[in-house]
Amino acid sequence: MPFVALTYDIKPGFEAELTEIFANFRRVRSDQVRAEDGGQAGRILSTAVFIRDDTLVRVIEYTGDVQAVARHMAMQPGVREVEAKLKPYLSRPRDTDTVEGFVATFNRSLLRTVAQISVRDVPAQA
């Protein structure tokens, strides 16, 4: 399963406040990601958030089309709520108020995948 990592440029010194925002995160309504035509485009399997100094990173494990994942996330109330709560703590503003703005910000925030290794990708040895 692929992963995507997104960066957030944050003001240092607010780790407790940012931790609280994500601790109260409301999961997306459904892990099922739909294509624009309504068909199945993937799933969001898991997420994790990491913070150090002035960088916050959200890691998402998913299946399917990453752009469909971005659009799906852009429409989720919990994601929109977190993005709104993060605004005072960002050192660089993020345009996430619209689906288009969220998707553009998602794409600008992507970290390039250098390596991804999983036991799921290697046949079991006896």
Secondary structure, DSSP 4 states (H G I P E B T S, - for coil): --EEEEEEEB-TT-HHHHHHHHHTPPPPS-SEEEPTTSSEEEEEEEEEEEEETTEEEEEEEEEE-HHHHHHHHHT-HHHHHHHHHHGGGBSS----SSHHHHHHHHHHHBPPP-----GGGS----
